[in-house]
Amino acid sequence: MKLPIYLDYAATTPVDTRVANRMARYLTFDGEFGNPASINHQYGRSAKSAVEEARGFVADLLGARPSQIIWTSGATEAINLALKGAARNFRAQGSHIVTVQTEHKAVLDVCHALEQEGFRVTYLTVLPDGLVDLGLLDAAIRPDTILVSVMQVNNETGIVQDLTAIEQLTSKHKVALHVDAAQSAGKLPIDLHVSAIDLMSVCAHKIYGPKGVGALYVRDRSTLGQQALIHGGGHEQGLRAGTLPTHQIVGMGEAFRIAADERDRDHRTITQLKHRLWSGLQKIEGTWLNGNLEKSVAGILNVGFAGVDSEDLLLELHDVAVSTGAACSSFLQEPSHVLRAMGLSDERISSTVRFSLGRCTSAEDIDYVLASIRRALHALRCGN
């Protein structure tokens, strides 16, 4: 059975073969399977060395110091650790948080939870293309604002926010800044040595690493005062208890190391493929782009098709694996909160498909997908 063409890299990426091969060395008895906390013998010391090497690879890609990287189970846990820790630590100074309506549910749901603790949250609207209105952000920051959280790349539209301008605003107001970089790490240049970002959340499975592992960058714990969410052993500088999954951490480190070496090449190739896809889609009547082609990451293209329900279109596209939006929203069968915040009507939202390309996508894949879409749209629009 021939598998569908995979164009859902924003949901998850396949584990790079080089990553999987390296991970395998840390699973079985003939490998390095020890507990990295058991440093009284060679098995544990070997595992700890691998964990620290991986921490260094993640830090290198982000332009950070290894000591600023805290392992987590993924970006969602990292976001929880970042936002809850910072909010609770700064509560004596204020209780106001600013974020954006188009953030990932991991951020929005944490903010809703913090509201139950008495924090007040401003959810900024965005411009029609999905970019943050910097004037609105500046005006939203008040004397009691303690934290701003903005994602660098939107997971549904691929829009890249102007982090430099956002950093300037948070620095001006002396407010902590958290950035969700799950969709940008390894795809866009990040240099935390020269930025004003205080907290950054990343994960492995968006960058050809394994699911179930991520990391939080903490610029200065003495200032930010992060507090543990999981207790029981004092691992990770006391911020994240639990036996470290050496094989997953090694996989994340290797994925980040490869990304550091191959990011520019991947960017060029995927950008060309994205333009090839959009060039073909533009020729189809009743097609529009959600977002801004020139201000989006290479791998994501969010497109609407007039007069067609996207769920019906996906059923017709049985030989192509794409999505109607974020995996969390698709699972819950909810209309995209991202597109709604951008001002799209429910009718337009229901006609939208997200294409996301990656390292394994080929020009032949794009041409095949375009032909499949033309056939599917003809069948749906003409009733054949």
N, C-alpha and C positions, 0 to 999 in steps of 0.2 A: 504493500500500500504506500503510495507516494504521500509524503507529508506536505502540508500546506506551506507556502512561502511565508516565512516568519517576518512580520513587520510590526512587532509589538515590543521593541527593545526598551521602551520607556517603562513598561511593566516589569520586565526583568530581562537580563541577558543570559545567554548560555555561559557556563563556566569555560574559560579558555583552557584548552588541552594542557598547556604548560602549567596553568594553575592547578588543575586536577592532578597532574603527575606529581607536583611538589607536595600537595596535600596528602597524597597517598603514603608518603614517607612517614607520616606522623599518626598512623592509625593502628598498625599491626605490630606483633611482637618482634619481628625482624626489622622494625623501623625505630623511630624515636617517639614512643607512645607515652612517655612519663608525664606526671603532673608538674607543671612549671613552678608550683609552690613547694615541691619536694626537693629543695636544693641541697639536702644532705647526701645525695647520691648522684651518679652520673646521668641516670635516666631523667631526673628532674632538672638537672643543670642543663642538659642538652635541649630539653623542651623550653626552658626559660630563655636560653640563648636564641632560640628560633622566634619566640614571642617578641623579644626585644629587637631582633633584626627586622621583623615585620613592622614593629612600631616605628622604626627608623624609616622604612620605605614609605609608610603613610605620611609621616612628618615631612619627608623630602618632597613629596608631591604637593603638599599644601604650603610649603615654605614655613614650617613650624619646627619647634624643638621636640624631640621624642618625649620629653617629660610633660609636654602639654597635651598628649594624646591619651585618652581614656577609652579602653575597649568597652563596647556595649553589644547587645544582641542585634542591633540594627539602628537605622536612622530614627525610627520611632522612639526607641528607648533613649537615644541620645537627645532627642528633642525634649522629651519629658524631663530628663536630668537637667538639661540646660534651662528651660523655662521655669520649671518649678523651683529649682535651686536658686536661680537669680531672683525670682519674684519674692520668695520667702526671705532671702538674705537681705534684700533692700527694703523690706516692708516698713522699717522704721523711717525711711526717707520718703516713701510714697507708695501708692498702690495702683498706679495707672500704667497700663501696657498698651502699646500700639502695634497692630499687625495689619494684614491686608486680607481682603475678602477672598482673594484668589489663592491663598496659601493652601498647602496640602492639609488634609483632614487631621494629620498628626499634630500640626500646630494649632489648628482651629479647635479641635476637641480638647487639647490641653488648656487653651485659653478659656473655653467654656467651663472646664473643671476649676480653674483658678477663680473664675467669677463666683463659683459656689463658696469659695473661701473668703469672699469679700473684695477681691481685686476688681478693678474696673478696666474694661478693655474697649479700645476704639478700633473698629474694623474698617480700614480705609477702602473706599471705592477706587477703581482704577480707570484709566483712560480707555477708550474703545478698543485700542490694540492690546490692552493688558498691562501696559506699563504703569508704574506707580506715579501719581501726580506729586512731584516733589514739593510743590507749594502746599498741597494738602497735608503732606507728611510734616513739613515744617510747622504748619499751623496747629497740627494735632498734638505736638509735643508740648506738655505743660510743666509747670514747676514740680508737680508730683509724679511725672512720668519717670519710670525706673528702667524700662526695657522696651526695645523695638525689635520685632522679629520679621524678617523679610527673606523669602527664598530667592536664590540667585537665578535659577532657571525653573520656569513653571513646567510641571510634569504633563500638562495637557496641551498647552499651546507652544511650548518651547521658548517663550518670551524670556529674554535676558534682561534683568533689572540693572540699572546703573548703580552698581554698588559703590563706586567711588563717590558719587554725589550723595548717596545715602549715608555713607561713612562720614562725610563732611558735616552733614546735618546732625548726626548723633554725637559727633565730637564737639560740635559747637554748643550743643545743649548738655553735654556731659552725661549722656544716657548710654547704657549698655546696649550692644547690638548683637543679636543672634542671627545667623544665616543658615538656612537649610540648603546644603550643597549636595544633596543626594543625586540630583540630576546634572550637576555641573562638574564635580570632581573628576578629573581625568579627561574632561572634554574642553574645559576652558582653563586658561592660566589662572592660578591662585597663588598669591604670595603673602602669607599672613605675617611675614616679617615686617612688611611695609604698610600693612593695612591697619584700620582702626576697628576691625572685627574682634569682638570679645569671645564669642562662642560660635562654633561651627559644627554642624551635624553631617556625617557622611555614612555611607554603607558600602558593602562590597558587591551586592548582587546587581547593581546598576552599571558596574564597571568590569564585568566578566569574572567576578569572584563568586564565592558561595553565598547562599542565603543564610540568614541567622547570625550575621556578625556585622558590626559597624563600629563607629568611634565618635567621640566628642572631643573637639579641640577646646581647651580652656586656656585663655591667654594668661590669666593671673588668678590663681585660686585664692590667694590672700586677699584680693580685692573683691572677687566675685562670690567667694564664700559658698561654692557649690556644696550641696548636702546630698548624702546617699539616699537613693530610693529603695535599694535592696541592701539589707544588712545581713551579716553572717560570715565574718572572716577577715574583713579589712582589706580585701584585694583592691588593686587599682587605686592606690593612694587613699584607701578608705571610701572611695566613691562608688564602687560597684563590686559587691561581694559575689562570690561564686567561683568555682573552678574554671579557669580559662580554657576554652575549647581550642587547643593548640592547632589542630588541623585547619579549623576555620580561620583563625587569626593568620596563620601562615599563608592560607589562600588569599586573604585580603591583602596582605603585604605584597605577595607576588603580583596580584592584579594591579595594585598601585604602582609597583616597580615597572611593570610592562607599560602601563599607561604613561608614565613619565618618559619612557623611551619612544613610544609610538603615537603619542597624542597628536602631534602635528600632522603626521601622515594619515592617521585615521580621520582627522578633521577635513583634510583636503579631499579625500576619497568620498567621505559621507556627504560633504557639501555638494560635490558634483552629482551624486546620486539623488540627493534631495531636489536639486534644480531640474534634474532629468524627470523626476516624478511630477513635480509641479508644472513643468512645461507641458507634459502630456495631459495632466488633469485640467489645465486651463483651456484646452481645446474642446473639452466636453461642455456642452450647454448646461447652464444652471449650476455652475460650480463656483464657490467662493472660498477665500482663505480667511480663517479666524486667527488674528494676530498680526504680526509684522514680519515679513520674510527676511528683511535686512537686520532685524533686531532679535533674532531667534537663534537658538542653538542648532548645530548642523543636523541633528538626527530626528527632529520632531516637526511634523507638518499636520496641522489641524484643518480639515477641509469639510465644507458643507455641500450637500447635493440637493438642489431644489426638488420638491415634490416627492421625496423618497424618505421613508422612515429608515434610520440607520440600522435598527435591529433587523429589519427585513433585508437590507443590503448585506449585512454580515452573514445572514443565512444563505443568500445567493452566492456569496464569496466563500464557498466551502473550501476552496483551494488556496485561500489567503488568510493568514492569521493577523487580524488587526483588532482594534477595540473602538468603543464609542467614547472612551475617555479614561480617567484614572481607574485603576483596578479596583480600588475601594468603592468608588461610586458605581462602577459597573456591577460589582457584587451585590450592592444594596439596591440596584435598579433605580437610582436617583438621577434626576436631571443634573447636568454638570453645574455645580455652583460657580465654577470658574467662568464658564461662558455666560452664565446669568449675570455675574458681576460685571462682565464686559458689555452688558446691555443687549444681548441676543434674546429674541423672543423664544418661547417654549417650542414653537414650530421649527425655528432654525436650529435650536439645540438638538431637537429630535432627529435632525437630518445630518448630523455631524459625525465624522469618523476621524480618529487619530491614527496617523501613520507614523511609525517610529523605526528608523533605520539604524543599522549597527555595523560592526566590524565584519560580519559574515555576509552582508548584503552585496549583491552583484548587480551589474547593469542588466544582465539577463533576467534577474528577479524583478527589477523595476518594469521592464518591458512586458513581462508576463502578467504582472499585477495590473498594469494599465489595460491590457487586453481583457483581463477578467472583469475589471470594473466596467468597461464599456459594455460587455455582454450582460452583466448583472443589471446595469442601469436600463439597458434596452428592454430587458425582460420585465422589470418592475414598472417602467413608465409606459410600456406598450401593452402590458398584460399578457405577454407571450410566455 
